[in-house]
Amino acid sequence: MRRGAFIAGSAAAAMAVGRRVASAETTVRIAVQPAIVCMQAFCALKQGMFEKHGLKVETQVLGSGAAIAAALAGGSIDIGAADPISLANGRLHGFDFEYVAAGFENTPQFTVVGLLTRPDSGITDGKSLNGKTIGVNAINTFSTVVVQAWTDQTGGDGKSVKFVEVPFPQMVQDVDTGIVAGAFAGEPFFTIGHNRGLKVVVFRPAAPAPSFMSLGWFGMGSWIAANRTTARAFGDSIREASVWANANRDAAALVLENTLKLPDNSLHNLVTPPYFSERPLDPALIQPILDAALKYGAIGNPVHADELIAKLT
């Protein structure tokens, strides 16, 4: 596939951004998804972490990591949040995507992957998923790979599962009305659906590994090289937001409710509470996703996790 096809037919290559130093005047354009996976940025904005590190952050909302990767490749944003598969596909198409900060992390204590489904769906394990149609926010991404891996791991045939694209805010309705048998929704949509009488099947043990990073914050390598101080300041802000969100779960839930315009107190008893990485980027938490992506055809060639991590020092 030609490089231009990666950004939906546009022939524009990644834009070179001038060198900037993090200061009170430094503006960073970021893209987020309307879900809990991007809570770090929401909290950093609300709690002043970005401002503390001399950043003025402008945000836009996009529906998937793949869409964010395409926007970054086209030069309309500086930093975005996406899963490792989106970055790997970008690099395989000639874009030097690199992570600058760790994000959403799945651990045995905080398993955050699963399916939203109806109580009468009969979905309990991989075998019961055979041939079912599942809603995901984007095809051939983290969502589809995790569902396929868990299906195989729990007695089913991952390649028999069918996928259709459904925007996150529409997932609860499409599951409830039977348009899809289930949806790889994540929070806050697991809890919203649960509160409306739907069921959440949590992937325990998680696949493709018990612990992995499902999302991180990334930019173009060329932009990062020209703006290392700004990139480090962004990463520091995100890590501080992680520490605050993990330690102040009710307050963080309120930030998300206000940001996504959800009813008050709707997220104070999350079905799958999140954990945001407080440590540096770790290739060992990224490689299992890349290996599974290769197995299930979400990427065409092997990609090593080290290639996806920026050298900020």
SVG drawing of the C-alpha trace seen along z (x, -y; Angstrom):
<svg xmlns="http://www.w3.org/2000/svg" viewBox="-33 -33 53 58">
<polyline fill="none" stroke="black" stroke-width="0.4" points="0.0,0.0 1.3,-3.4 2.3,-5.8 -0.4,-8.3 -3.1,-5.6 -2.4,-5.5 -3.9,-9.0 -7.1,-8.1 -5.9,-9.0 -4.2,-12.2 -0.9,-12.7 0.3,-15.0 3.3,-13.8 4.0,-14.6 4.5,-18.3 7.7,-19.5 7.1,-21.6 9.5,-24.3 11.7,-23.9 10.1,-25.1 11.1,-25.3 8.6,-24.5 7.5,-27.8 4.3,-29.6 3.8,-30.3 4.3,-26.7 1.2,-25.4 0.8,-21.7 -2.1,-20.3 -3.3,-16.9 -6.0,-14.5 -7.9,-12.3 -10.6,-9.6 -13.9,-10.1 -13.1,-7.4 -11.4,-6.7 -8.2,-5.7 -7.5,-9.4 -8.2,-10.4 -4.6,-11.4 -4.9,-14.3 -8.3,-15.3 -6.9,-15.3 -3.7,-17.1 -5.8,-19.9 -8.1,-20.2 -5.4,-19.9 -3.0,-22.2 -0.2,-19.8 0.3,-21.0 0.3,-24.6 2.8,-23.8 5.2,-22.5 4.8,-25.5 2.3,-24.0 -0.8,-25.4 -2.7,-22.3 -5.3,-22.5 -7.4,-19.3 -9.6,-17.7 -11.6,-14.5 -11.3,-11.7 -12.9,-8.3 -10.0,-5.8 -6.2,-5.5 -6.1,-4.8 -7.9,-8.1 -5.5,-9.9 -2.5,-8.4 -3.8,-9.5 -4.3,-13.1 -0.8,-13.2 0.6,-11.8 -1.2,-14.6 0.2,-17.3 -3.0,-18.6 -1.9,-17.6 1.4,-17.3 0.7,-14.5 -2.1,-11.9 -3.1,-8.8 -3.2,-5.5 -2.6,-1.8 0.7,-0.1 -0.9,1.4 -1.8,-2.0 1.8,-3.1 3.2,0.0 1.0,-0.3 2.1,-3.9 5.8,-3.0 5.3,-0.2 3.8,-2.9 6.8,-5.3 5.7,-7.4 8.2,-7.8 5.7,-7.5 7.2,-7.3 5.8,-7.2 6.7,-10.0 4.7,-8.8 3.0,-5.6 -0.8,-5.6 -3.5,-3.1 -2.2,0.2 -3.8,3.6 -2.6,5.5 -3.9,8.7 -5.2,6.3 -6.8,3.9 -8.1,5.9 -9.8,3.3 -10.5,5.3 -13.8,7.1 -17.1,7.1 -20.4,5.3 -23.2,7.6 -26.9,8.4 -27.6,10.7 -29.3,13.2 -26.5,13.2 -24.9,16.5 -21.5,15.0 -19.2,16.2 -16.0,17.4 -14.3,17.6 -16.3,20.7 -19.5,18.7 -18.1,15.9 -17.6,18.1 -19.3,16.5 -20.6,13.6 -20.6,10.0 -18.7,7.6 -18.7,3.8 -15.2,2.1 -14.2,-1.5 -11.9,-0.5 -11.0,2.6 -7.6,4.3 -6.6,2.4 -6.0,3.2 -9.7,3.9 -10.0,6.7 -6.7,8.3 -7.5,8.5 -11.0,10.0 -9.4,12.6 -6.7,13.5 -9.1,14.0 -11.4,16.0 -8.6,18.4 -7.3,18.5 -10.7,19.5 -11.8,22.2 -13.0,20.5 -11.9,19.6 -10.8,15.9 -10.8,15.9 -14.5,16.7 -15.5,13.5 -16.9,10.8 -16.2,7.1 -18.1,3.9 -17.1,0.4 -19.2,-1.4 -18.4,-4.7 -17.8,-4.5 -20.9,-6.6 -23.1,-4.3 -22.0,-1.0 -24.4,-0.8 -27.4,-1.4 -26.2,1.1 -25.7,3.8 -29.0,3.2 -30.9,3.3 -29.1,6.4 -27.4,4.8 -24.2,6.4 -23.8,9.3 -21.3,7.4 -19.0,4.4 -15.4,3.9 -16.4,0.7 -14.2,0.0 -15.0,-2.6 -17.1,-4.7 -19.3,-2.7 -19.0,0.6 -20.5,-1.2 -23.1,-3.1 -24.3,0.1 -24.2,2.0 -26.3,-0.7 -28.9,-0.1 -29.1,3.6 -26.4,4.9 -23.6,7.4 -19.9,6.9 -17.7,10.0 -14.3,9.1 -11.4,10.9 -9.8,12.7 -7.1,13.7 -6.5,10.9 -5.2,11.6 -2.7,11.6 -0.9,11.3 -1.7,10.6 0.0,7.2 0.3,4.8 0.1,1.2 -3.0,0.7 -2.5,-3.0 0.2,-5.6 1.0,-9.2 3.0,-9.7 4.2,-12.1 6.2,-12.1 9.9,-11.4 10.8,-14.5 8.6,-16.7 10.0,-15.1 13.6,-15.6 12.9,-19.3 10.9,-19.8 12.5,-17.5 12.0,-19.9 8.3,-20.2 8.0,-16.4 9.6,-15.8 7.3,-18.4 4.3,-16.7 5.5,-13.3 6.1,-14.7 2.6,-16.2 1.1,-12.9 3.0,-10.9 1.9,-13.4 -1.6,-13.1 -1.4,-9.3 -0.2,-9.5 -3.0,-11.9 -5.8,-9.9 -4.7,-6.6 -4.7,-8.1 -7.9,-10.2 -10.3,-7.9 -13.5,-9.7 -12.1,-13.1 -10.8,-11.7 -14.2,-10.1 -15.7,-13.5 -13.2,-15.0 -14.2,-12.4 -18.0,-13.0 -17.6,-16.7 -15.4,-16.3 -17.6,-13.8 -20.8,-15.5 -22.1,-12.4 -24.6,-12.4 -23.1,-13.3 -21.8,-10.2 -22.3,-7.9 -18.7,-6.7 -18.0,-6.5 -18.4,-2.7 -16.7,-1.6 -17.1,2.0 -13.5,2.1 -11.5,-0.6 -8.5,-1.9 -4.8,-2.0 -2.6,-4.6 1.0,-3.8 3.3,-5.7 6.5,-4.3 8.6,-4.9 7.7,-3.3 8.6,0.4 9.0,2.4 8.0,5.6 4.5,4.1 4.2,3.2 5.7,6.3 2.8,8.8 0.4,6.5 2.7,6.3 3.2,10.0 -0.5,10.7 -1.2,8.1 1.2,9.9 -0.5,13.2 -4.0,11.9 -3.0,9.9 -3.4,6.4 0.1,5.6 1.9,7.0 5.5,7.3 7.2,7.7 7.7,4.5 9.9,4.3 8.6,2.3 12.0,0.5 11.3,-1.2 8.2,-2.8 9.8,-4.6 11.3,-8.0 14.8,-8.8 14.1,-12.0 17.4,-12.3"/>
</svg>
